[in-house]
Amino acid sequence: MNIIYNSDQYSVVEFGAQTDHETLRFGGYEITDKSVRRECFIGGIQAETFRQDVQELISNEPSIEEIDEFLAKFDSYMGQSVLLH
């Protein structure tokens, strides 16, 4: 587990690939929207796609606002309330 992004609005935690666990076969990401205290988990093939999209995003040296705007695309998936974090 590794925090790969942390702003006032969002945090992203990366989980390493685990070949013995299907959901984490490609690793996974937990995205948390701090303002509404909601999160989502992306695993499997979606994690691989997310990783590629993030690599493309950071190749352009984005601002914090641009990264937060990218992460806001996942707000509709955030159905899990954050109780302890």
Secondary structure, 3 states (H helix, E strand, C coil): CEEEEECCCEEEEEECCCCCCHHHCCCEEEEEECCCCEEEEEEHHHHHHHHHHHHHHHCCCCCHHHHHHHHHHHHHHCCEECCCC
